Amino acid sequence: MKKYATSLFLCLTSLVTFAQEGSSDTQERHPLAPDGIWNVRWVLQDSSTPGSLNPTDKHIMLNREYGSSITGYSGCNVFELPVTRTTVDSKGIHMTTRFATQSKRECSTQDTYAENKFLKRISNGTITFNEVDGNLYLLTKDKIQYVFADEKLDKLAKDLRRYDWKLVQLDGETGNFRQWITFNFHNYLVEGNTGCTKFSAPFAVDAKNSTITLFAVDDAAAKSCGSSKDNATKDHFLKYFDNSTYQFSIADQTLIIYQNDKIVMKFDLAKKNSL
């Protein structure tokens, strides 16, 4: 009896491990993300034209680094969807989700409707994923299918993610600033320091058009920096985290952010986790 119980425990452990890790065959298909469908930016495809898939500005990422979740950009806002259970069988990878949390950017009526419809379909229920030839198929709880393609981030987006960035110029003024940022692509957050306290804010990047949307910062970033000069610099820096979309470029180890073709911020790269 004891031997049977031990064998049953090992069998169940193996099944749970498989459900969490995925198969090795799937892992090998994604050189940019060796753990299969996880930690890949999947871009929603417009499949309204038969036989044709065209990328949209919406994308998702399946995360398991800090606990299972689905994060993404749904056309206007960044969202996070907790995953409470993951199972694998011959029909695909099944995820049981809770309700989504979103950033609070104001959207047009049309965007709000489309965003809410999509999130309602994938929230608080079981959804199924299948990866076939580089495409990810999502079957919602009401049996609606969405198709996503592996974004395969270009060099610009990879560099944005690979380094930390220290502020060196703010609206034409150079100096030894204490502000810095880093981009967390797993949780769609730009994180950093305002000069006196840490902060985070959602972001969305469109590498194809070299644009980045910086959403409003959390309330903790409003903490006073002490001196009036430091507070003024902090407020000046944070005013660009206002749900606006900016052009950006990376050249000569410098990240440059533009507003209406004018440089508003420059950052020098730094080794990851060095600031």
ChimeraX attribute file (.defattr): number of C-alpha atoms within 10 A of each C-alpha:
attribute: neighborCount
match mode: 1-to-1
recipient: residues
	/A:1	6
	/A:2	7
	/A:3	8
	/A:4	8
	/A:5	10
	/A:6	10
	/A:7	12
	/A:8	12
	/A:9	12
	/A:10	11
	/A:11	12
	/A:12	11
	/A:13	12
	/A:14	12
	/A:15	14
	/A:16	14
	/A:17	11
	/A:18	15
	/A:19	17
	/A:20	16
	/A:21	15
	/A:22	17
	/A:23	13
	/A:24	12
	/A:25	8
	/A:26	14
	/A:27	16
	/A:28	13
	/A:29	17
	/A:30	16
	/A:31	10
	/A:32	14
	/A:33	15
	/A:34	15
	/A:35	18
	/A:36	20
	/A:37	25
	/A:38	21
	/A:39	19
	/A:40	24
	/A:41	22
	/A:42	23
	/A:43	24
	/A:44	26
	/A:45	20
	/A:46	15
	/A:47	14
	/A:48	9
	/A:49	8
	/A:50	7
	/A:51	6
	/A:52	9
	/A:53	15
	/A:54	13
	/A:55	15
	/A:56	12
	/A:57	15
	/A:58	20
	/A:59	23
	/A:60	22
	/A:61	22
	/A:62	20
	/A:63	19
	/A:64	15
	/A:65	10
	/A:66	8
	/A:67	10
	/A:68	19
	/A:69	22
	/A:70	23
	/A:71	24
	/A:72	25
	/A:73	24
	/A:74	22
	/A:75	16
	/A:76	22
	/A:77	24
	/A:78	24
	/A:79	20
	/A:80	21
	/A:81	21
	/A:82	20
	/A:83	23
	/A:84	14
	/A:85	15
	/A:86	17
	/A:87	16
	/A:88	19
	/A:89	9
	/A:90	6
	/A:91	9
	/A:92	16
	/A:93	19
	/A:94	19
	/A:95	22
	/A:96	18
	/A:97	21
	/A:98	18
	/A:99	15
	/A:100	18
	/A:101	14
	/A:102	18
	/A:103	18
	/A:104	14
	/A:105	13
	/A:106	11
	/A:107	13
	/A:108	8
	/A:109	9
	/A:110	8
	/A:111	15
	/A:112	16
	/A:113	11
	/A:114	14
	/A:115	18
	/A:116	11
	/A:117	11
	/A:118	15
	/A:119	19
	/A:120	16
	/A:121	17
	/A:122	25
	/A:123	19
	/A:124	18
	/A:125	16
	/A:126	20
	/A:127	22
	/A:128	21
	/A:129	20
	/A:130	16
	/A:131	19
	/A:132	11
	/A:133	8
	/A:134	14
	/A:135	18
	/A:136	20
	/A:137	18
	/A:138	22
	/A:139	20
	/A:140	20
	/A:141	17
	/A:142	12
	/A:143	11
	/A:144	12
	/A:145	12
	/A:146	16
	/A:147	20
	/A:148	25
	/A:149	22
	/A:150	19
	/A:151	17
	/A:152	16
	/A:153	15
	/A:154	10
	/A:155	11
	/A:156	17
	/A:157	19
	/A:158	13
	/A:159	15
	/A:160	20
	/A:161	17
	/A:162	16
	/A:163	19
	/A:164	22
	/A:165	26
	/A:166	23
	/A:167	22
	/A:168	20
	/A:169	18
	/A:170	18
	/A:171	13
	/A:172	12
	/A:173	10
	/A:174	12
	/A:175	10
	/A:176	9
	/A:177	16
	/A:178	16
	/A:179	22
	/A:180	21
	/A:181	21
	/A:182	23
	/A:183	22
	/A:184	16
	/A:185	22
	/A:186	21
	/A:187	20
	/A:188	22
	/A:189	20
	/A:190	21
	/A:191	19
	/A:192	20
	/A:193	18
	/A:194	26
	/A:195	20
	/A:196	17
	/A:197	15
	/A:198	15
	/A:199	21
	/A:200	23
	/A:201	20
	/A:202	27
	/A:203	27
	/A:204	25
	/A:205	21
	/A:206	15
	/A:207	18
	/A:208	11
	/A:209	9
	/A:210	15
	/A:211	17
	/A:212	18
	/A:213	20
	/A:214	21
	/A:215	24
	/A:216	20
	/A:217	22
	/A:218	11
	/A:219	9
	/A:220	11
	/A:221	20
	/A:222	16
	/A:223	14
	/A:224	16
	/A:225	18
	/A:226	9
	/A:227	8
	/A:228	10
	/A:229	10
	/A:230	17
	/A:231	18
	/A:232	13
	/A:233	17
	/A:234	24
	/A:235	17
	/A:236	14
	/A:237	18
	/A:238	18
	/A:239	11
	/A:240	20
	/A:241	18
	/A:242	14
	/A:243	21
	/A:244	14
	/A:245	19
	/A:246	18
	/A:247	19
	/A:248	22
	/A:249	16
	/A:250	19
	/A:251	9
	/A:252	7
	/A:253	13
	/A:254	17
	/A:255	21
	/A:256	19
	/A:257	22
	/A:258	18
	/A:259	14
	/A:260	8
	/A:261	10
	/A:262	12
	/A:263	16
	/A:264	18
	/A:265	21
	/A:266	24
	/A:267	21
	/A:268	19
	/A:269	22
	/A:270	17
	/A:271	10
	/A:272	12
	/A:273	8
	/A:274	8
	/A:275	15
